[in-house]
Protein backbone atom coordinates (compact mmCIF):
# COMPACT_ATOMS: atom_id res chain seq x y z
CA UNK A 1 0.00 0.00 0.00
CA UNK A 2 2.82 2.31 0.90
CA UNK A 3 4.50 1.55 -2.45
CA UNK A 4 1.34 2.39 -4.36
CA UNK A 5 1.02 5.64 -2.43
CA UNK A 6 4.57 6.63 -3.25
CA UNK A 7 4.04 5.71 -6.91
CA UNK A 8 0.92 7.88 -7.06
CA UNK A 9 2.82 10.75 -5.47
CA UNK A 10 5.63 10.38 -8.03
CA UNK A 11 3.21 10.36 -10.97
CA UNK A 12 1.36 13.39 -9.71
CA UNK A 13 4.60 15.27 -9.12
CA UNK A 14 5.69 14.39 -12.65
CA UNK A 15 2.43 15.80 -14.02
CA UNK A 16 2.96 18.95 -12.00
CA UNK A 17 6.34 19.40 -13.67
CA UNK A 18 5.05 18.80 -17.23
CA UNK A 19 2.20 21.21 -17.99
CA UNK A 20 3.38 21.48 -21.58
CA UNK A 21 2.76 17.77 -22.16
CA UNK A 22 -0.78 18.14 -20.93
CA UNK A 23 -1.22 21.22 -23.14
CA UNK A 24 -0.22 19.22 -26.22
CA UNK A 25 -2.73 16.50 -25.36
CA UNK A 26 -5.49 19.03 -24.84
CA UNK A 27 -4.64 20.68 -28.17
CA UNK A 28 -5.10 17.35 -29.94
CA UNK A 29 -8.45 16.82 -28.24
CA UNK A 30 -9.65 20.31 -29.17
CA UNK A 31 -8.75 19.86 -32.86
CA UNK A 32 -7.43 23.41 -33.12
CA UNK A 33 -6.81 23.02 -36.85
CA UNK A 34 -10.58 23.20 -37.33
CA UNK A 35 -10.25 26.92 -36.62
CA UNK A 36 -8.25 27.29 -39.82
CA UNK A 37 -10.82 25.38 -41.88
CA UNK A 38 -13.59 27.59 -40.43
CA UNK A 39 -11.98 30.76 -41.79
CA UNK A 40 -13.32 32.48 -44.93
CA UNK A 41 -11.08 32.26 -47.98
CA UNK A 42 -9.47 35.71 -47.66
CA UNK A 43 -8.80 35.32 -43.93
CA UNK A 44 -7.32 31.85 -44.52
CA UNK A 45 -5.02 33.38 -47.12
CA UNK A 46 -3.93 36.05 -44.64
CA UNK A 47 -3.15 33.47 -41.94
CA UNK A 48 -1.64 30.88 -44.25
CA UNK A 49 1.08 28.94 -42.42
CA UNK A 50 0.11 30.24 -38.95
CA UNK A 51 -0.82 27.64 -36.33
CA UNK A 52 -3.62 28.27 -33.81
CA UNK A 53 -1.13 27.18 -31.11
CA UNK A 54 1.45 29.81 -32.07
CA UNK A 55 2.09 31.79 -28.88
CA UNK A 56 4.20 34.44 -30.60
CA UNK A 57 3.26 37.39 -32.82
CA UNK A 58 3.14 35.36 -36.03
CA UNK A 59 -0.61 35.71 -36.52
CA UNK A 60 -0.61 39.49 -36.02
CA UNK A 61 2.43 39.88 -38.28
CA UNK A 62 0.69 37.84 -40.98
CA UNK A 63 -2.44 40.02 -40.78
CA UNK A 64 -0.33 43.19 -40.90
CA UNK A 65 1.49 41.95 -44.01
CA UNK A 66 -1.82 41.04 -45.62
CA UNK A 67 -3.23 44.50 -44.86
CA UNK A 68 -0.19 46.25 -46.31
CA UNK A 69 -0.41 44.10 -49.43
CA UNK A 70 -4.08 44.99 -49.96
CA UNK A 71 -3.74 48.69 -49.12
CA UNK A 72 -2.51 49.82 -52.52
CA UNK A 73 -5.35 48.31 -54.54
CA UNK A 74 -7.93 49.45 -51.98
CA UNK A 75 -6.79 53.08 -52.16
CA UNK A 76 -6.63 52.92 -55.96
CA UNK A 77 -10.22 51.66 -56.20
CA UNK A 78 -11.52 54.26 -53.75
CA UNK A 79 -9.61 57.04 -55.50
CA UNK A 80 -11.07 55.97 -58.84
CA UNK A 81 -14.61 56.23 -57.47
CA UNK A 82 -13.91 59.65 -55.98
CA UNK A 83 -12.30 60.96 -59.15
CA UNK A 84 -15.42 60.09 -61.17
CA UNK A 85 -17.56 61.97 -58.68
CA UNK A 86 -15.18 64.94 -58.68
CA UNK A 87 -15.29 65.01 -62.48
CA UNK A 88 -19.07 65.45 -62.28
CA UNK A 89 -18.66 68.25 -59.73
CA UNK A 90 -16.08 70.04 -61.89
CA UNK A 91 -18.26 69.71 -64.99
CA UNK A 92 -21.30 71.07 -63.14
CA UNK A 93 -19.22 73.98 -61.85
CA UNK A 94 -18.03 74.83 -65.36
CA UNK A 95 -21.48 74.52 -66.97
CA UNK A 96 -23.40 76.35 -64.21
CA UNK A 97 -21.44 79.53 -64.83
CA UNK A 98 -22.63 79.65 -68.43
CA UNK A 99 -26.14 78.31 -67.80
CA UNK A 100 -27.51 81.43 -66.14
CA UNK A 101 -31.10 80.79 -65.04
CA UNK A 102 -30.75 77.11 -65.93
CA UNK A 103 -28.10 76.51 -63.26
CA UNK A 104 -30.67 74.68 -61.10
CA UNK A 105 -31.21 72.12 -63.83
CA UNK A 106 -27.47 71.64 -64.14
CA UNK A 107 -27.25 70.95 -60.41
CA UNK A 108 -30.14 68.49 -60.65
CA UNK A 109 -28.35 66.71 -63.47
CA UNK A 110 -25.19 66.61 -61.35
CA UNK A 111 -27.11 65.09 -58.44
CA UNK A 112 -28.54 62.43 -60.75
CA UNK A 113 -25.10 61.67 -62.20
CA UNK A 114 -23.52 61.29 -58.74
CA UNK A 115 -26.40 59.05 -57.66
CA UNK A 116 -25.96 56.83 -60.70
CA UNK A 117 -22.23 56.57 -60.09
CA UNK A 118 -22.46 55.86 -56.35
CA UNK A 119 -25.65 53.96 -55.54
CA UNK A 120 -24.51 50.82 -57.33
CA UNK A 121 -21.32 50.87 -55.27
CA UNK A 122 -23.40 51.38 -52.13
CA UNK A 123 -25.31 48.17 -52.86
CA UNK A 124 -22.09 46.20 -53.38
CA UNK A 125 -20.59 47.59 -50.18
CA UNK A 126 -23.75 46.72 -48.27
CA UNK A 127 -23.52 43.15 -49.59
CA UNK A 128 -19.87 43.02 -48.52
CA UNK A 129 -20.80 44.27 -45.05
CA UNK A 130 -23.58 41.69 -44.73
CA UNK A 131 -21.21 38.90 -45.80
CA UNK A 132 -18.57 40.06 -43.30
CA UNK A 133 -21.03 40.10 -40.39
CA UNK A 134 -22.21 36.61 -41.32
CA UNK A 135 -18.60 35.37 -41.58
CA UNK A 136 -17.80 36.71 -38.10
CA UNK A 137 -20.90 35.05 -36.69
CA UNK A 138 -20.10 31.74 -38.40
CA UNK A 139 -16.48 31.75 -37.19
CA UNK A 140 -17.60 32.44 -33.62
CA UNK A 141 -19.50 29.13 -33.63
CA UNK A 142 -16.16 27.29 -33.93
CA UNK A 143 -13.95 29.60 -31.88
CA UNK A 144 -16.06 30.21 -28.78
CA UNK A 145 -16.91 26.55 -27.97
CA UNK A 146 -13.23 25.66 -28.31
CA UNK A 147 -12.27 28.47 -25.93
CA UNK A 148 -14.96 27.35 -23.49
CA UNK A 149 -13.57 23.80 -23.47
CA UNK A 150 -10.06 25.02 -22.70
CA UNK A 151 -11.45 27.44 -20.12
CA UNK A 152 -13.39 24.66 -18.40
CA UNK A 153 -10.18 22.64 -17.98
CA UNK A 154 -8.33 25.73 -16.73
CA UNK A 155 -10.94 26.26 -14.01
CA UNK A 156 -12.94 29.12 -15.54
CA UNK A 157 -15.71 27.12 -17.19
CA UNK A 158 -18.57 28.96 -15.52
CA UNK A 159 -17.47 32.45 -16.50
CA UNK A 160 -16.44 31.29 -19.99
CA UNK A 161 -19.85 29.69 -20.57
CA UNK A 162 -21.61 32.87 -19.44
CA UNK A 163 -19.48 35.04 -21.72
CA UNK A 164 -19.86 32.60 -24.60
CA UNK A 165 -23.65 32.71 -24.23
CA UNK A 166 -23.67 36.51 -24.07
CA UNK A 167 -21.37 36.92 -27.09
CA UNK A 168 -23.26 34.40 -29.22
CA UNK A 169 -26.63 35.87 -28.27
CA UNK A 170 -25.63 39.40 -29.19
CA UNK A 171 -23.94 38.29 -32.41
CA UNK A 172 -27.12 36.52 -33.48
CA UNK A 173 -29.15 39.56 -32.49
CA UNK A 174 -26.86 41.86 -34.47
CA UNK A 175 -26.98 39.57 -37.51
CA UNK A 176 -30.79 39.53 -37.41
CA UNK A 177 -31.02 43.30 -36.90
CA UNK A 178 -28.52 43.91 -39.69
CA UNK A 179 -30.57 41.86 -42.13
CA UNK A 180 -34.01 43.07 -41.08
CA UNK A 181 -33.38 46.65 -39.91
CA UNK A 182 -29.93 48.17 -40.39
CA UNK A 183 -29.21 47.40 -44.03
CA UNK A 184 -32.74 48.38 -45.17
CA UNK A 185 -32.35 51.56 -43.12
CA UNK A 186 -28.99 52.30 -44.77
CA UNK A 187 -30.46 51.82 -48.24
CA UNK A 188 -33.43 54.01 -47.33
CA UNK A 189 -31.01 56.63 -46.02
CA UNK A 190 -29.11 56.64 -49.32
CA UNK A 191 -32.37 57.11 -51.23
CA UNK A 192 -33.51 59.86 -48.83
CA UNK A 193 -30.20 61.72 -49.18
CA UNK A 194 -30.50 61.59 -52.96
CA UNK A 195 -34.09 62.85 -52.84
CA UNK A 196 -33.17 65.60 -50.39
CA UNK A 197 -30.40 66.87 -52.66
CA UNK A 198 -32.63 66.66 -55.73
CA UNK A 199 -35.04 69.19 -54.17
CA UNK A 200 -33.73 72.64 -53.45
CA UNK A 201 -36.21 73.41 -50.63
CA UNK A 202 -34.67 70.92 -48.16
CA UNK A 203 -37.98 69.17 -47.43
CA UNK A 204 -36.26 65.81 -46.81
CA UNK A 205 -33.45 66.98 -44.54
CA UNK A 206 -35.33 66.18 -41.34
CA UNK A 207 -35.97 62.61 -42.50
CA UNK A 208 -32.31 62.20 -43.44
CA UNK A 209 -31.12 63.36 -40.02
CA UNK A 210 -33.61 61.08 -38.26
CA UNK A 211 -32.47 58.00 -40.23
CA UNK A 212 -28.83 58.72 -39.53
CA UNK A 213 -29.48 59.22 -35.82
CA UNK A 214 -31.52 56.01 -35.59
CA UNK A 215 -28.79 53.90 -37.20
CA UNK A 216 -26.06 55.38 -35.01
CA UNK A 217 -28.11 55.06 -31.82
CA UNK A 218 -28.98 51.44 -32.57
CA UNK A 219 -25.35 50.38 -33.06
CA UNK A 220 -23.96 52.35 -30.12
CA UNK A 221 -26.76 51.11 -27.88
CA UNK A 222 -26.17 47.47 -28.81
CA UNK A 223 -22.43 47.70 -28.11
CA UNK A 224 -23.03 49.45 -24.78
CA UNK A 225 -25.62 46.91 -23.62
CA UNK A 226 -23.40 44.02 -24.70
CA UNK A 227 -20.34 45.24 -22.81
CA UNK A 228 -22.39 45.87 -19.66
CA UNK A 229 -24.07 42.45 -19.85
CA UNK A 230 -20.76 40.71 -20.56
CA UNK A 231 -19.10 42.35 -17.56
CA UNK A 232 -21.92 41.56 -15.14
CA UNK A 233 -22.42 37.93 -16.22
CA UNK A 234 -18.69 37.24 -16.17
CA UNK A 235 -18.25 38.86 -12.75
CA UNK A 236 -20.83 36.61 -11.09
CA UNK A 237 -19.61 33.42 -12.78
CA UNK A 238 -15.92 34.18 -12.09
CA UNK A 239 -16.47 34.28 -8.34
CA UNK A 240 -18.23 30.91 -8.55
CA UNK A 241 -15.30 29.42 -10.49
CA UNK A 242 -12.79 30.66 -7.93
CA UNK A 243 -14.75 29.15 -5.04
CA UNK A 244 -15.11 25.80 -6.86
CA UNK A 245 -11.40 25.51 -7.69
CA UNK A 246 -10.26 26.39 -4.17
CA UNK A 247 -12.78 23.98 -2.64
CA UNK A 248 -11.61 21.16 -4.92
CA UNK A 249 -7.97 21.73 -4.03
CA UNK A 250 -8.76 21.86 -0.32
CA UNK A 251 -10.73 18.61 -0.61
CA UNK A 252 -7.84 16.88 -2.39
CA UNK A 253 -5.34 17.95 0.26
CA UNK A 254 -7.65 16.85 3.09
CA UNK A 255 -8.79 13.52 1.71
CA UNK A 256 -5.34 12.45 0.50
CA UNK A 257 -3.03 13.36 3.39
CA UNK A 258 0.03 11.65 1.91
CA UNK A 259 -0.24 12.64 -1.74
CA UNK A 260 -2.62 15.56 -1.31
CA UNK A 261 -0.01 18.28 -1.79
CA UNK A 262 1.31 16.55 -4.94
CA UNK A 263 -2.21 16.17 -6.30
CA UNK A 264 -2.87 19.82 -5.61
CA UNK A 265 0.28 20.74 -7.49
CA UNK A 266 -0.75 18.50 -10.38
CA UNK A 267 -4.10 20.27 -10.49
CA UNK A 268 -2.23 23.54 -10.76
CA UNK A 269 -0.22 22.12 -13.67
CA UNK A 270 -3.41 21.05 -15.42
CA UNK A 271 -4.87 24.53 -15.01
CA UNK A 272 -1.65 26.12 -16.27
CA UNK A 273 -1.47 23.86 -19.32
CA UNK A 274 -5.08 24.54 -20.25
CA UNK A 275 -4.44 28.24 -19.74
CA UNK A 276 -1.63 28.10 -22.31
CA UNK A 277 -3.98 26.56 -24.87
CA UNK A 278 -6.75 29.02 -24.04
CA UNK A 279 -4.43 32.00 -24.53
CA UNK A 280 -2.99 30.67 -27.80
CA UNK A 281 -6.40 29.86 -29.28
CA UNK A 282 -7.76 33.22 -28.13
CA UNK A 283 -4.87 35.12 -29.71
CA UNK A 284 -5.36 33.24 -32.98
CA UNK A 285 -9.08 33.95 -32.82
CA UNK A 286 -8.50 37.68 -32.39
CA UNK A 287 -6.06 37.68 -35.31
CA UNK A 288 -8.59 35.74 -37.38
CA UNK A 289 -11.28 38.35 -36.71
CA UNK A 290 -8.83 41.02 -37.83
CA UNK A 291 -8.12 39.03 -40.99
CA UNK A 292 -11.83 38.65 -41.74
CA UNK A 293 -12.37 42.40 -41.34
CA UNK A 294 -9.13 43.67 -42.92
CA UNK A 295 -10.30 44.21 -46.50
CA UNK A 296 -13.82 45.47 -45.58
CA UNK A 297 -12.34 47.89 -43.05
CA UNK A 298 -9.78 49.19 -45.51
CA UNK A 299 -12.26 49.57 -48.37
CA UNK A 300 -14.98 51.20 -46.30
CA UNK A 301 -12.54 53.40 -44.41
CA UNK A 302 -10.82 54.61 -47.58
CA UNK A 303 -14.13 55.41 -49.27
CA UNK A 304 -15.43 57.19 -46.18
CA UNK A 305 -12.38 59.46 -45.84
CA UNK A 306 -11.99 60.22 -49.54
CA UNK A 307 -15.70 60.91 -50.04
CA UNK A 308 -15.71 63.25 -47.03
CA UNK A 309 -12.82 65.18 -48.59
CA UNK A 310 -14.57 65.17 -51.98
CA UNK A 311 -17.77 66.49 -50.36
CA UNK A 312 -15.92 69.50 -48.96
CA UNK A 313 -14.31 70.28 -52.33
CA UNK A 314 -17.53 69.73 -54.29
CA UNK A 315 -19.49 72.09 -52.03
CA UNK A 316 -17.01 74.83 -52.83
CA UNK A 317 -17.00 74.15 -56.58
CA UNK A 318 -20.46 72.87 -57.55
CA UNK A 319 -22.71 74.04 -54.74
CA UNK A 320 -24.11 72.69 -51.49
CA UNK A 321 -26.54 70.16 -52.97
CA UNK A 322 -23.94 68.06 -54.77
CA UNK A 323 -21.63 68.39 -51.78
CA UNK A 324 -24.38 67.19 -49.42
CA UNK A 325 -25.07 64.17 -51.61
CA UNK A 326 -21.41 63.13 -51.67
CA UNK A 327 -21.23 63.68 -47.91
CA UNK A 328 -24.34 61.52 -47.48
CA UNK A 329 -22.75 58.73 -49.53
CA UNK A 330 -19.72 58.96 -47.23
CA UNK A 331 -22.08 58.59 -44.25
CA UNK A 332 -23.49 55.41 -45.82
CA UNK A 333 -19.99 53.94 -45.97
CA UNK A 334 -19.51 55.02 -42.35
CA UNK A 335 -22.72 53.26 -41.26
CA UNK A 336 -21.69 50.00 -42.93
CA UNK A 337 -18.25 50.33 -41.36
CA UNK A 338 -19.88 50.86 -37.96
CA UNK A 339 -22.02 47.75 -38.38
CA UNK A 340 -19.07 45.56 -39.33
CA UNK A 341 -17.07 47.10 -36.50
CA UNK A 342 -19.84 46.30 -34.01
CA UNK A 343 -19.83 42.63 -35.02
CA UNK A 344 -16.03 42.50 -34.72
CA UNK A 345 -16.15 44.22 -31.31
CA UNK A 346 -18.70 41.71 -30.01
CA UNK A 347 -16.41 38.79 -30.82
CA UNK A 348 -13.28 40.70 -29.74
CA UNK A 349 -14.74 41.54 -26.33
CA UNK A 350 -16.09 38.03 -25.87
CA UNK A 351 -12.80 36.31 -26.74
CA UNK A 352 -10.67 38.76 -24.78
CA UNK A 353 -12.81 38.47 -21.66
CA UNK A 354 -12.70 34.65 -21.77
CA UNK A 355 -8.92 34.62 -22.26
CA UNK A 356 -8.29 37.20 -19.51
CA UNK A 357 -10.42 35.39 -16.93
CA UNK A 358 -8.15 33.50 -14.53
CA UNK A 359 -8.64 31.68 -11.24
CA UNK A 360 -6.12 32.01 -8.46
CA UNK A 361 -4.77 28.62 -7.55
C-alpha positions in Angstrom: 0.0 0.0 0.0 2.8 2.3 0.9 4.5 1.5 -2.4 1.3 2.4 -4.4 1.0 5.6 -2.4 4.6 6.6 -3.3 4.0 5.7 -6.9 0.9 7.9 -7.1 2.8 10.7 -5.5 5.6 10.4 -8.0 3.2 10.4 -11.0 1.4 13.4 -9.7 4.6 15.3 -9.1 5.7 14.4 -12.7 2.4 15.8 -14.0 3.0 19.0 -12.0 6.3 19.4 -13.7 5.0 18.8 -17.2 2.2 21.2 -18.0 3.4 21.5 -21.6 2.8 17.8 -22.2 -0.8 18.1 -20.9 -1.2 21.2 -23.1 -0.2 19.2 -26.2 -2.7 16.5 -25.4 -5.5 19.0 -24.8 -4.6 20.7 -28.2 -5.1 17.4 -29.9 -8.5 16.8 -28.2 -9.6 20.3 -29.2 -8.8 19.9 -32.9 -7.4 23.4 -33.1 -6.8 23.0 -36.8 -10.6 23.2 -37.3 -10.3 26.9 -36.6 -8.3 27.3 -39.8 -10.8 25.4 -41.9 -13.6 27.6 -40.4 -12.0 30.8 -41.8 -13.3 32.5 -44.9 -11.1 32.3 -48.0 -9.5 35.7 -47.7 -8.8 35.3 -43.9 -7.3 31.8 -44.5 -5.0 33.4 -47.1 -3.9 36.1 -44.6 -3.1 33.5 -41.9 -1.6 30.9 -44.2 1.1 28.9 -42.4 0.1 30.2 -39.0 -0.8 27.6 -36.3 -3.6 28.3 -33.8 -1.1 27.2 -31.1 1.5 29.8 -32.1 2.1 31.8 -28.9 4.2 34.4 -30.6 3.3 37.4 -32.8 3.1 35.4 -36.0 -0.6 35.7 -36.5 -0.6 39.5 -36.0 2.4 39.9 -38.3 0.7 37.8 -41.0 -2.4 40.0 -40.8 -0.3 43.2 -40.9 1.5 41.9 -44.0 -1.8 41.0 -45.6 -3.2 44.5 -44.9 -0.2 46.2 -46.3 -0.4 44.1 -49.4 -4.1 45.0 -50.0 -3.7 48.7 -49.1 -2.5 49.8 -52.5 -5.4 48.3 -54.5 -7.9 49.4 -52.0 -6.8 53.1 -52.2 -6.6 52.9 -56.0 -10.2 51.7 -56.2 -11.5 54.3 -53.7 -9.6 57.0 -55.5 -11.1 56.0 -58.8 -14.6 56.2 -57.5 -13.9 59.7 -56.0 -12.3 61.0 -59.2 -15.4 60.1 -61.2 -17.6 62.0 -58.7 -15.2 64.9 -58.7 -15.3 65.0 -62.5 -19.1 65.4 -62.3 -18.7 68.3 -59.7 -16.1 70.0 -61.9 -18.3 69.7 -65.0 -21.3 71.1 -63.1 -19.2 74.0 -61.9 -18.0 74.8 -65.4 -21.5 74.5 -67.0 -23.4 76.4 -64.2 -21.4 79.5 -64.8 -22.6 79.7 -68.4 -26.1 78.3 -67.8 -27.5 81.4 -66.1 -31.1 80.8 -65.0 -30.7 77.1 -65.9 -28.1 76.5 -63.3 -30.7 74.7 -61.1 -31.2 72.1 -63.8 -27.5 71.6 -64.1 -27.3 71.0 -60.4 -30.1 68.5 -60.6 -28.3 66.7 -63.5 -25.2 66.6 -61.4 -27.1 65.1 -58.4 -28.5 62.4 -60.8 -25.1 61.7 -62.2 -23.5 61.3 -58.7 -26.4 59.0 -57.7 -26.0 56.8 -60.7 -22.2 56.6 -60.1 -22.5 55.9 -56.3 -25.6 54.0 -55.5 -24.5 50.8 -57.3 -21.3 50.9 -55.3 -23.4 51.4 -52.1 -25.3 48.2 -52.9 -22.1 46.2 -53.4 -20.6 47.6 -50.2 -23.8 46.7 -48.3 -23.5 43.2 -49.6 -19.9 43.0 -48.5 -20.8 44.3 -45.0 -23.6 41.7 -44.7 -21.2 38.9 -45.8 -18.6 40.1 -43.3 -21.0 40.1 -40.4 -22.2 36.6 -41.3 -18.6 35.4 -41.6 -17.8 36.7 -38.1 -20.9 35.1 -36.7 -20.1 31.7 -38.4 -16.5 31.8 -37.2 -17.6 32.4 -33.6 -19.5 29.1 -33.6 -16.2 27.3 -33.9 -14.0 29.6 -31.9 -16.1 30.2 -28.8 -16.9 26.6 -28.0 -13.2 25.7 -28.3 -12.3 28.5 -25.9 -15.0 27.4 -23.5 -13.6 23.8 -23.5 -10.1 25.0 -22.7 -11.5 27.4 -20.1 -13.4 24.7 -18.4 -10.2 22.6 -18.0 -8.3 25.7 -16.7 -10.9 26.3 -14.0 -12.9 29.1 -15.5 -15.7 27.1 -17.2 -18.6 29.0 -15.5 -17.5 32.5 -16.5 -16.4 31.3 -20.0 -19.8 29.7 -20.6 -21.6 32.9 -19.4 -19.5 35.0 -21.7 -19.9 32.6 -24.6 -23.7 32.7 -24.2 -23.7 36.5 -24.1 -21.4 36.9 -27.1 -23.3 34.4 -29.2 -26.6 35.9 -28.3 -25.6 39.4 -29.2 -23.9 38.3 -32.4 -27.1 36.5 -33.5 -29.2 39.6 -32.5 -26.9 41.9 -34.5 -27.0 39.6 -37.5 -30.8 39.5 -37.4 -31.0 43.3 -36.9 -28.5 43.9 -39.7 -30.6 41.9 -42.1 -34.0 43.1 -41.1 -33.4 46.6 -39.9 -29.9 48.2 -40.4 -29.2 47.4 -44.0 -32.7 48.4 -45.2 -32.3 51.6 -43.1 -29.0 52.3 -44.8 -30.5 51.8 -48.2 -33.4 54.0 -47.3 -31.0 56.6 -46.0 -29.1 56.6 -49.3 -32.4 57.1 -51.2 -33.5 59.9 -48.8 -30.2 61.7 -49.2 -30.5 61.6 -53.0 -34.1 62.9 -52.8 -33.2 65.6 -50.4 -30.4 66.9 -52.7 -32.6 66.7 -55.7 -35.0 69.2 -54.2 -33.7 72.6 -53.4 -36.2 73.4 -50.6 -34.7 70.9 -48.2 -38.0 69.2 -47.4 -36.3 65.8 -46.8 -33.4 67.0 -44.5 -35.3 66.2 -41.3 -36.0 62.6 -42.5 -32.3 62.2 -43.4 -31.1 63.4 -40.0 -33.6 61.1 -38.3 -32.5 58.0 -40.2 -28.8 58.7 -39.5 -29.5 59.2 -35.8 -31.5 56.0 -35.6 -28.8 53.9 -37.2 -26.1 55.4 -35.0 -28.1 55.1 -31.8 -29.0 51.4 -32.6 -25.3 50.4 -33.1 -24.0 52.4 -30.1 -26.8 51.1 -27.9 -26.2 47.5 -28.8 -22.4 47.7 -28.1 -23.0 49.5 -24.8 -25.6 46.9 -23.6 -23.4 44.0 -24.7 -20.3 45.2 -22.8 -22.4 45.9 -19.7 -24.1 42.5 -19.9 -20.8 40.7 -20.6 -19.1 42.4 -17.6 -21.9 41.6 -15.1 -22.4 37.9 -16.2 -18.7 37.2 -16.2 -18.2 38.9 -12.7 -20.8 36.6 -11.1 -19.6 33.4 -12.8 -15.9 34.2 -12.1 -16.5 34.3 -8.3 -18.2 30.9 -8.5 -15.3 29.4 -10.5 -12.8 30.7 -7.9 -14.8 29.1 -5.0 -15.1 25.8 -6.9 -11.4 25.5 -7.7 -10.3 26.4 -4.2 -12.8 24.0 -2.6 -11.6 21.2 -4.9 -8.0 21.7 -4.0 -8.8 21.9 -0.3 -10.7 18.6 -0.6 -7.8 16.9 -2.4 -5.3 18.0 0.3 -7.7 16.9 3.1 -8.8 13.5 1.7 -5.3 12.5 0.5 -3.0 13.4 3.4 0.0 11.6 1.9 -0.2 12.6 -1.7 -2.6 15.6 -1.3 0.0 18.3 -1.8 1.3 16.6 -4.9 -2.2 16.2 -6.3 -2.9 19.8 -5.6 0.3 20.7 -7.5 -0.8 18.5 -10.4 -4.1 20.3 -10.5 -2.2 23.5 -10.8 -0.2 22.1 -13.7 -3.4 21.0 -15.4 -4.9 24.5 -15.0 -1.6 26.1 -16.3 -1.5 23.9 -19.3 -5.1 24.5 -20.2 -4.4 28.2 -19.7 -1.6 28.1 -22.3 -4.0 26.6 -24.9 -6.8 29.0 -24.0 -4.4 32.0 -24.5 -3.0 30.7 -27.8 -6.4 29.9 -29.3 -7.8 33.2 -28.1 -4.9 35.1 -29.7 -5.4 33.2 -33.0 -9.1 34.0 -32.8 -8.5 37.7 -32.4 -6.1 37.7 -35.3 -8.6 35.7 -37.4 -11.3 38.3 -36.7 -8.8 41.0 -37.8 -8.1 39.0 -41.0 -11.8 38.7 -41.7 -12.4 42.4 -41.3 -9.1 43.7 -42.9 -10.3 44.2 -46.5 -13.8 45.5 -45.6 -12.3 47.9 -43.0 -9.8 49.2 -45.5 -12.3 49.6 -48.4 -15.0 51.2 -46.3 -12.5 53.4 -44.4 -10.8 54.6 -47.6 -14.1 55.4 -49.3 -15.4 57.2 -46.2 -12.4 59.5 -45.8 -12.0 60.2 -49.5 -15.7 60.9 -50.0 -15.7 63.2 -47.0 -12.8 65.2 -48.6 -14.6 65.2 -52.0 -17.8 66.5 -50.4 -15.9 69.5 -49.0 -14.3 70.3 -52.3 -17.5 69.7 -54.3 -19.5 72.1 -52.0 -17.0 74.8 -52.8 -17.0 74.2 -56.6 -20.5 72.9 -57.6 -22.7 74.0 -54.7 -24.1 72.7 -51.5 -26.5 70.2 -53.0 -23.9 68.1 -54.8 -21.6 68.4 -51.8 -24.4 67.2 -49.4 -25.1 64.2 -51.6 -21.4 63.1 -51.7 -21.2 63.7 -47.9 -24.3 61.5 -47.5 -22.8 58.7 -49.5 -19.7 59.0 -47.2 -22.1 58.6 -44.2 -23.5 55.4 -45.8 -20.0 53.9 -46.0 -19.5 55.0 -42.4 -22.7 53.3 -41.3 -21.7 50.0 -42.9 -18.3 50.3 -41.4 -19.9 50.9 -38.0 -22.0 47.7 -38.4 -19.1 45.6 -39.3 -17.1 47.1 -36.5 -19.8 46.3 -34.0 -19.8 42.6 -35.0 -16.0 42.5 -34.7 -16.2 44.2 -31.3 -18.7 41.7 -30.0 -16.4 38.8 -30.8 -13.3 40.7 -29.7 -14.7 41.5 -26.3 -16.1 38.0 -25.9 -12.8 36.3 -26.7 -10.7 38.8 -24.8 -12.8 38.5 -21.7 -12.7 34.7 -21.8 -8.9 34.6 -22.3 -8.3 37.2 -19.5 -10.4 35.4 -16.9 -8.1 33.5 -14.5 -8.6 31.7 -11.2 -6.1 32.0 -8.5 -4.8 28.6 -7.6 
